[in-house]
Amino acid sequence: MKRFIDHEELARDSRFIRQDAAQANVISSLPDDVETVVNVFEQFGPMIEAGVRGTSAEPLFEELGPGFMLTVLNEPLDPEAPAALSRLLLRMHGIFVGELQALEGAARSLWDFPDAPWEFKMNMARQCWDEARHLQIFEKLLVHLGGHVGMYPESTFLFEACCSEDPAMRVAGVNRGLEGLACDVFRDMIRFADKTGDEVMKQAVDFVLADEITHVRFGSEWVKEFTKGDPEHLKRTQDFRREVDKRFSFGGARSDREDAAIPIAREDRLEAGFTEDELQELSEISGIGPSKATLTEAAQILRDRYHETRDAQKEEAS
Amino acid sequence: MSERMYPGLTQEERTGFAPYSAFDIPADLRELHGRYDVEATALRVRNFRYAEEWMMMMMGGWIATIPEIPVKTGLGKVIWETAQAADELGKRLPELRCGRKSLEASEAPNTAFADFVQEVSNPETPDLTIEKLSGVFDVLIPHLVEIYEIHNRETDAICDAPTIAILEDMVRRKHQHIQWGQEVLDALCDDAETQKRRRDRADQLSGLLKESGGVTGVLETVQASLN
């Protein structure tokens, strides 16, 4: 068996389809300019449409056009909002595939780094069991909410973004970047479950969040260990982690900004070993990107143009 | 009858407590002396740890390339319990005069067994779940269970009791792993073709395992142990 695999080699059963990771990567680098955002999403339109056809995301695309992810990502989960259930399921499915890729990332660390210290292997082995349970938990929660595995396309950009061939960068990406994002998302899900009175979801996600804090702590400790006595290596690792954090902020959707859909879970991250300086830096990195007002306006334009084009096509066809 | 609570310096100053052998309550028929001395036991523990560590690592490598979700999640638990087994074996090594730094020591008994382990790990693509699981759950784990049980019968039951306790716990879990693996393989091999693939893979690896002499490099079987 070879060391290191590409994200395209992640094995899936017949329920899954892939979403091109380019979309997620583009969202993280958009400027605060309505016209640019609209142009980018119009270019990606056919690819986005092909990716959602036949999935449960198709009605969202039909309603909102190629910019539907802008609306989904940038609006906080609100049980009273239109299409609230679809958006909740979309996020829950995203968490499910995120856990799947986190399991695969931790498990590959056991094979990809055979000479790593034994304690590292023990931590990664424990994380495998935890992530495997998380996968089971989120499949149950998906069904609990009326959804199912494979109902939305899977973007493998989480695995792609954080699975470096350097062990320090691997743990910085998986355990600090990806698991840190999980802390933010799960704290938000607990708030949502609290609001809707969903005790099943609230308790399960709270247990998962406790595990994730441990995984982030693994990352904090192993980045230090792998880069000990090598300031240049530490710098490269920190640069890599910053890049991962920027990508995982989805253009400010996960940030400390007042208009963020997913706020940074400061208390949870502090408990997991992030320092105040790192949180300050994360706050700055994640806040870069188009404002909510820009994205809302762009999403509105994209929706109107999509409907105009579709109506014109229908008229021409009839 | 003496009423003394503690012995004194003379014959008359004994306590009144009844004498028992260390093996009387409850009755214990264990005898001293086993097949392995300290050095041989330490080598065997390093051999066992080698198999456990590599098995854990290869299953970790496979999770991403196995398409069946329940297999991914099931392997997650097996990986953790296999890592715990390797860890417990490592902790035993300093107790067997291998030095404080021996916690992570693993040793293949010979290159043939190391080659066998690499062959078990070889299947890579998503269409080879049967070959992956058969190597571990039809061949390698049942072999380890057999050897661990032989070790526990043949080692000094009193002197080497700490190793026995570790292996007993491992065997209990490995039986659960085998049962899980068999159920999964039975479900995946539901026609003649897939059943043949499973048998062929198990036969191929069993042959290599036998040639290598197994995890200790010395072909040990239940039959030999009964002689």
Interface residues (C-beta under 8 A of the other chain):
Chain A: M1 K2 I5 E9 L10 A11 R12 D13 L100 L103 E104 A106 A107 R108 S109 L110 W111 D112 P114 P117 W118 K121 M122 M124 A125 R126 C128 W129 D130 E131 A132 R133 L135 Q136 E139 V149
Chain B: E53 M56 M57 M58 M59 G60 G61 W62 I63 A64 T65 I66 P67 E68 I69 K72 T73 G74 L75 G76 K77 I79 W80 T82 A83 Q84 D87 G90 L103 E104 S121 N122 P123 E124 P126
